Amino acid sequence: MRDPVRWPVPVAARRSMLTLHVVSTAAWLGLDVALGVLVFVPMANPALTAACYQVLPLLFWPVLTAGLLALLSGVGIGVMTRWGLVRHWWVAAKLVMNLLLLVLIALLLHPALTDAGEFGRALATGTPTTVEVPRIFMPPVVSTTVLLVATVLSVWKPKGRVSRRR
C-alpha cells in the first residue's frame, strides 16, 4: 500500500510541533504527579488535608490545557509525518488514550476537584459541610499510568499497521 501524497512541511515546523508535543506531555505528566502528591499526602498526614484539598481545584485548567496541547500537537505531528494519525497501531492507541483522558478530566475530574476544594475550605474553617470527602486517588494513578504507557509506545514504536479494508 502506497502512502498518500503529502505536502512538504519544513523541518523547522515539524521540530517545533514535536517540541510542543514533548513539552505539553511532560507538563501533563508533571501536573498528574503534583495532583498525586496533593491527594496522597493527606493519607500520610491528615493535618495537611485542608491545605492539600484547597489547592486541588487550581490544577484543573492547567491539566486540561496540557492535555489539549498534547492532543493538538500530536494530531499535527501525525498529519505532518509518515506516522500518520491512524496508520500505525501505536499512534492510534496514543490518540485514543489522549481522547479518553481528556473526556475523563472534563467529566469526572473537574467535579471531584471542585468538591475537594469545597471540602478543604470547610475543613479549614471548621464549617460543617454536606460535601463528602472526595475519593480522588484513582485519577492521578490512572492518568500517570496511561501517560507512561503512551511514552513507552512513542519510544519503542511497536511494528504493525492498522489494516484498511476496502
C-alpha positions as CSV (number, residue, x, y, z in Angstrom):
1,M,0.0,0.0,0.0
2,R,1.4,3.4,-1.0
3,D,1.5,6.3,1.3
4,P,-0.8,9.2,0.5
5,V,0.6,12.2,-1.3
6,R,1.9,14.7,1.3
7,W,2.7,18.3,1.0
8,P,6.2,19.2,2.0
9,V,6.4,20.5,5.6
10,P,9.5,22.5,6.6
11,V,11.8,20.7,9.1
12,A,11.5,23.6,11.5
13,A,7.7,23.3,11.6
14,R,7.9,19.5,12.3
15,R,10.5,20.1,15.0
16,S,8.5,22.9,16.6
17,M,5.4,20.7,16.7
18,L,7.4,17.8,18.2
19,T,8.9,20.1,20.8
20,L,5.4,21.4,21.7
21,H,4.2,17.8,22.0
22,V,7.0,16.7,24.2
23,V,6.8,19.7,26.5
24,S,3.0,19.6,26.8
25,T,3.0,15.9,27.5
26,A,5.8,16.3,30.1
27,A,3.8,19.2,31.7
28,W,0.7,17.0,31.8
29,L,2.7,14.2,33.5
30,G,4.2,16.6,36.0
31,L,0.8,18.0,36.8
32,D,-0.5,14.5,37.3
33,V,2.4,13.8,39.7
34,A,1.5,17.1,41.6
35,L,-2.1,16.0,41.7
36,G,-1.0,12.7,43.2
37,V,1.1,14.3,45.8
38,L,-1.8,16.5,46.9
39,V,-4.1,13.5,47.1
40,F,-1.7,11.1,48.8
41,V,0.0,13.4,51.3
42,P,-3.2,13.8,53.5
43,M,-3.3,10.0,53.7
44,A,0.0,10.1,55.5
45,N,-0.5,13.3,57.4
46,P,-4.2,14.2,58.0
47,A,-3.2,17.6,59.4
48,L,-2.4,18.6,55.8
49,T,-5.8,17.6,54.3
50,A,-7.4,21.0,54.4
51,A,-4.4,22.7,52.7
52,C,-3.9,20.0,50.0
53,Y,-7.6,19.8,49.2
54,Q,-7.9,23.6,48.8
55,V,-5.2,23.6,46.2
56,L,-6.6,20.7,44.1
57,P,-9.1,22.8,42.1
58,L,-6.3,25.0,40.9
59,L,-4.9,22.1,38.9
60,F,-8.0,21.5,36.6
61,W,-7.3,24.2,34.0
62,P,-3.5,23.5,33.7
63,V,-4.1,19.7,33.4
64,L,-6.9,20.3,30.8
65,T,-4.7,22.8,28.8
66,A,-1.7,20.5,28.8
67,G,-3.9,17.6,27.6
68,L,-5.4,19.6,24.8
69,L,-2.0,20.9,23.7
70,A,-0.7,17.3,23.7
71,L,-3.7,16.3,21.6
72,L,-3.4,19.1,19.1
73,S,0.3,18.8,18.7
74,G,0.1,15.0,18.4
75,V,-2.5,15.4,15.6
76,G,-0.2,18.0,14.0
77,I,2.7,15.5,14.1
78,G,0.5,12.8,12.7
79,V,-0.6,14.9,9.8
80,M,2.9,16.2,9.1
81,T,4.9,13.0,9.3
82,R,5.0,9.5,7.8
83,W,3.5,8.1,11.0
84,G,0.0,9.4,10.2
85,L,-2.9,9.5,12.6
86,V,-4.3,6.0,12.3
87,R,-1.8,4.3,10.0
88,H,0.2,2.6,12.9
89,W,-1.4,0.9,15.9
90,W,0.8,2.7,18.4
91,V,-0.2,6.1,17.1
92,A,-3.9,5.2,17.0
93,A,-3.6,3.9,20.6
94,K,-2.0,7.1,21.8
95,L,-4.7,9.1,20.1
96,V,-7.4,7.1,21.8
97,M,-5.7,7.3,25.2
98,N,-5.4,11.0,24.9
99,L,-9.0,11.5,24.0
100,L,-10.1,9.2,26.8
101,L,-8.1,11.0,29.4
102,L,-9.4,14.4,28.2
103,V,-13.0,13.1,28.5
104,L,-12.3,11.8,32.0
105,I,-10.7,15.1,33.0
106,A,-13.7,17.1,31.8
107,L,-16.5,14.9,33.1
108,L,-15.1,13.3,36.2
109,L,-12.0,15.1,37.5
110,H,-13.4,18.6,37.4
111,P,-16.4,17.9,39.7
112,A,-14.2,15.8,42.0
113,L,-11.6,18.6,42.3
114,T,-14.3,21.2,42.9
115,D,-15.8,19.0,45.7
116,A,-12.3,18.5,47.2
117,G,-11.7,22.3,47.3
118,E,-15.0,22.9,49.0
119,F,-14.3,20.1,51.5
120,G,-10.9,21.6,52.2
121,R,-12.2,25.1,52.7
122,A,-14.9,23.8,55.1
123,L,-12.3,21.7,57.0
124,A,-10.0,24.7,57.3
125,T,-12.7,27.0,58.6
126,G,-14.4,24.4,60.8
127,T,-17.7,24.9,58.9
128,P,-19.9,21.9,58.7
129,T,-20.2,20.6,55.1
130,T,-22.6,18.4,53.2
131,V,-19.9,17.5,50.7
132,E,-18.5,14.0,51.2
133,V,-14.7,13.5,51.4
134,P,-13.8,13.0,47.8
135,R,-12.0,9.8,46.9
136,I,-9.8,11.1,44.2
137,F,-6.8,8.8,44.4
138,M,-7.6,7.0,41.1
139,P,-7.3,9.9,38.7
140,P,-3.6,10.6,39.2
141,V,-2.8,6.9,39.2
142,V,-4.7,6.1,36.0
143,S,-3.6,9.2,34.2
144,T,0.1,8.8,35.1
145,T,0.0,5.2,34.1
146,V,-1.7,5.9,30.7
147,L,0.8,8.7,30.0
148,L,3.7,6.5,30.8
149,V,2.3,3.8,28.5
150,A,2.0,6.4,25.8
151,T,5.6,7.4,26.3
152,V,6.8,3.8,26.0
153,L,4.8,3.5,22.8
154,S,6.4,6.6,21.4
155,V,9.9,5.4,22.2
156,W,9.6,1.8,21.2
157,K,7.2,2.3,18.2
158,P,6.0,-1.3,18.0
159,K,5.5,-2.5,14.5
160,G,2.2,-3.1,12.9
161,R,-0.1,-1.1,10.7
162,V,-3.8,-0.6,11.0
163,S,-5.4,-2.6,8.2
164,R,-7.6,-0.8,5.8
165,R,-10.2,-3.0,4.2
166,R,-11.7,-1.6,1.1
